[in-house]
Amino acid sequence: MDIPRNANDLVAKHLTLALPGEVLSVIGVRHAPVVRALATEIPEVRMRQTFTDIMLELADGRLLHLEFQSTKEPTLYRFAAYDVALAERHRRAIRTVVLYTGDVQSAPSELDAWSFRYTVENVYLGQMDGEAALETVRRHLDMGEWTPEDRVRLAFAFHMRFERRTRDEAFDAIVDTLQRVQDREEQNYLAALVFGFSARVLTDEQKSALRRVLAMTELLKEIVEEAEERAEKRKAREIAERMFRKGASIADVVELTGLTEQEVQEVLRRIREET
């Protein structure tokens, strides 16, 4: 089995194998029956690769492009560039959904660039009721009525709103719910999905807790390792962006973040496009 060097590719592959059809309706992405996951690499003439987050093929032939954002995307030019490249490569219609985590409550959904107009759908996971999602999953487990949608509820629950629990308490409740799943293979699916979708915001202690739940097969090890690598890269890019906004040089950013010069130049290019 060829395993792509991209954590979300692996997560999406698990998700589509486990949850065919309307898998994402429980987090607000409706009328999107998933057929399979596609590669997220987008070759470009400039001899570099851009990675979207997740690419799924829908039953009607369209492509579903999912992007995860913990901060408000200011202009949408970046996503528009992704979708132009995807449309050119696959010659299909693209539907883009931005899944916002954290405290983001609103974000642009349309880019009017005169010669073209570009739109995305925004889903705010932080506005969804995490307590209700966990309660539904636990009720189904207690009654022996586990549904495919419960996988999605648990996979994204950590990004939802919890009014009666702290984030740490919410995570503990999610892990406790995972451990109630009797089928070991199912439990592994769930733990891998939670890890893959939340790796960049989990603490080291929380990651260790999920590892203890996982039966670490080679594929699941790949998911864990790639999710961690991707999270570290994102964090390094965020630091690089803050450094550039404070006037740091390219050499200093390369030295202090561990990113390559090419990666640092890409961060700088994005900042310039936004201003």
CORRA-V684357 format. One record per residue. RES is the residue in one small letter. SS is DSSP state (a for helix, b for strand, c for the rest). OMEGA is omega in whole degrees, -180 to 180 (NA if undefined). D_CENTER is the distance of its C-alpha to the mean C-alpha in Angstrom with 2 decimals. Layout:
BEGIN
RES,SS,OMEGA,D_CENTER
RES,SS,OMEGA,D_CENTER
END
This chain:
BEGIN
m,c,176,22.85
d,c,-179,21.12
i,c,-179,17.89
p,c,-179,15.80
r,c,-177,15.13
n,c,-175,11.37
a,a,-177,9.33
n,a,170,6.62
d,a,-178,9.95
l,a,179,11.37
v,a,-180,8.98
a,a,179,9.29
k,a,176,12.94
h,a,-175,13.38
l,a,-177,11.97
t,a,176,14.28
l,a,-176,17.11
a,a,-171,17.08
l,c,177,16.42
p,c,176,18.12
g,b,-174,18.91
e,c,-172,17.61
v,c,-171,14.76
l,c,-177,12.68
s,a,-177,15.81
v,a,173,15.61
i,a,172,12.78
g,c,178,14.74
v,c,-173,13.76
r,c,179,17.31
h,c,180,19.44
a,c,179,16.74
p,c,-173,18.25
v,b,177,16.10
v,b,-179,18.30
r,b,175,16.32
a,b,178,13.46
l,b,177,14.51
a,c,-178,14.36
t,c,179,12.13
e,b,177,15.01
i,b,179,17.10
p,b,180,20.60
e,c,-178,22.44
v,c,-176,26.13
r,c,174,25.67
m,c,170,25.10
r,c,179,21.61
q,b,173,18.27
t,b,178,15.32
f,b,167,11.84
t,c,179,9.52
d,c,180,5.85
i,b,177,6.97
m,b,-180,10.64
l,b,175,12.59
e,b,-179,16.33
l,b,-176,17.88
a,c,-180,21.34
d,c,177,22.98
g,c,178,22.07
r,c,175,19.57
l,b,177,16.18
l,b,-179,13.06
h,b,179,10.71
l,b,176,7.31
e,b,177,6.12
f,b,-179,4.37
q,b,175,7.73
s,c,175,9.79
t,c,-178,12.88
k,c,175,14.62
e,c,-167,14.50
p,c,-170,18.29
t,c,-177,19.48
l,c,179,17.08
y,a,-179,19.04
r,a,180,16.18
f,a,178,14.30
a,a,178,17.79
a,a,176,18.52
y,a,-172,15.57
d,a,174,16.77
v,a,179,20.36
a,a,179,19.74
l,a,-180,17.94
a,a,179,20.78
e,a,-177,23.34
r,a,-172,22.10
h,a,-178,21.69
r,c,178,24.15
r,c,175,22.27
a,c,-177,21.15
i,b,171,17.55
r,b,-177,15.80
t,b,177,12.95
v,b,178,10.94
v,b,179,9.28
l,b,-179,7.52
y,b,176,9.29
t,c,178,9.43
g,c,-174,12.65
d,c,-179,15.88
v,c,-178,15.08
q,c,179,17.50
s,c,-180,18.06
a,c,180,17.02
p,c,177,18.65
s,c,-179,18.15
e,b,175,20.92
l,b,178,22.20
d,b,-178,25.92
a,c,178,27.05
w,c,-177,30.48
s,c,175,30.53
f,c,176,27.24
r,b,-174,25.10
y,b,-180,21.33
t,b,173,19.30
v,c,172,15.79
e,b,179,14.95
n,b,175,13.46
v,b,-177,12.22
y,b,-177,12.80
l,a,-179,11.50
g,a,177,13.98
q,a,-179,16.75
m,c,-174,16.36
d,b,180,18.81
g,a,178,17.43
e,a,-179,21.05
a,a,179,21.70
a,a,179,18.70
l,a,179,19.93
e,a,178,23.48
t,a,-180,22.86
v,a,-179,21.33
r,a,179,24.25
r,a,179,26.77
h,a,178,25.69
l,a,-179,25.92
d,a,-177,29.33
m,a,-178,30.61
g,c,-178,29.35
e,c,-179,27.49
w,c,-179,23.99
t,c,176,21.99
p,a,180,18.97
e,a,179,17.41
d,a,176,17.79
r,a,-179,15.17
v,a,179,12.56
r,a,-180,14.30
l,a,-178,14.09
a,a,-176,10.54
f,a,-173,9.49
a,a,-176,12.89
f,a,-179,12.32
h,a,-178,10.70
m,c,-178,13.72
r,b,175,17.20
f,c,-177,19.77
e,c,-177,23.23
r,c,-179,25.30
r,c,169,23.29
t,c,178,22.04
r,a,179,18.49
d,a,179,20.15
e,a,177,22.01
a,a,179,19.04
f,a,179,17.39
d,a,180,20.83
a,a,179,21.12
i,a,180,17.89
v,a,177,19.20
d,a,179,22.62
t,a,176,21.42
l,a,-175,19.79
q,a,176,23.18
r,a,180,25.01
v,c,-174,23.67
q,c,-178,26.71
d,c,-174,25.44
r,a,179,24.31
e,a,178,22.27
e,a,179,20.45
q,a,178,19.92
n,a,175,18.41
y,a,-175,15.94
l,a,-179,14.88
a,a,179,14.90
a,a,180,12.85
l,a,177,10.08
v,a,-180,10.37
f,a,-176,10.50
g,a,-177,7.60
f,a,-174,5.07
s,a,-171,7.60
a,a,-173,9.36
r,a,179,9.47
v,a,179,11.14
l,c,174,13.26
t,c,178,16.85
d,a,180,18.64
e,a,179,20.62
q,a,176,17.74
k,a,178,16.33
s,a,179,19.94
a,a,178,20.22
l,a,177,17.43
r,a,-179,19.13
r,a,177,22.32
v,a,-176,20.99
l,c,164,19.75
a,c,-165,22.48
m,c,170,21.51
t,c,-179,22.09
e,a,180,21.55
l,a,-179,18.45
l,a,174,16.89
k,a,178,18.09
e,a,180,16.25
i,a,-179,12.90
v,a,-177,13.87
e,a,-178,15.31
e,a,177,12.65
a,a,179,9.93
e,a,180,12.66
e,a,-180,13.65
r,a,179,10.43
a,a,179,10.41
e,a,178,14.08
k,a,179,13.81
r,a,-180,11.69
k,a,179,14.29
a,a,179,17.07
r,a,178,16.18
e,a,177,16.16
i,a,179,19.51
a,a,-180,20.80
e,a,179,20.20
r,a,179,22.07
m,a,180,24.79
f,a,-179,25.36
r,a,177,25.67
k,c,173,28.32
g,c,-179,30.19
a,c,178,29.36
s,c,178,30.38
i,a,-179,28.33
a,a,180,30.23
d,a,-179,29.48
v,a,177,25.73
v,a,-177,25.75
e,a,-172,27.92
l,a,-179,26.08
t,a,-176,22.41
g,c,176,22.93
l,c,175,21.19
t,c,178,23.26
e,a,179,25.36
q,a,179,23.52
e,a,179,20.14
v,a,178,22.03
q,a,179,23.72
e,a,177,20.47
v,a,-179,19.45
l,a,179,22.99
r,a,-180,22.96
r,a,178,19.97
i,a,-179,21.85
r,a,179,24.97
e,a,-177,23.44
e,a,-176,22.34
t,c,NA,25.86
END
